[in-house]
C-alpha cells in the first residue's frame, strides 16, 4: 500500500503570515476530504519553508495522510488546498507501507 502525505503551510504566500486561526484551516481541510469521500487523517506541526525567491519562513503546517489513495485524487486535493490556503506550493511525499486492520473478536 502507498502512504501519501500532503504538507500544507498556513502562512499566506503574499502576506507571509497566517491570516486565520488554525481551526479554520482544519475545517477547510476536513471539508475538502469529505467532498472527495476519502479516508484521511491529519496532524498539526511546525515547519520551515523556503520560498521560490529564497526567503525562509517558519509556519504552522497541516500534514494530511492518505493511505492507498488514487494519485489523481491526491493531486486534485493538493491543488485545492494550495488554492484555498493561498500557497505558493504544497509538498507531497509517497512511501510504501505495510498497513493492516486489527479488530477484537468476541
Number of C-alpha atoms within 10 A of each C-alpha: 12 16 16 22 22 22 24 26 30 25 22 16 16 9 9 14 14 16 12 12 9 14 9 9 19 15 10 14 22 14 12 18 16 12 10 12 9 15 12 14 13 16 11 15 12 12 15 12 14 10 13 9 6 8 8 11 14 15 19 17 20 22 21 21 19 20 19 15 16 12 12 9 12 19 13 13 19 22 15 14 22 20 13 13 23 16 18 15 18 15 12 16 10 15 10 11 12 7 10 6 4 5 5 4 4 3
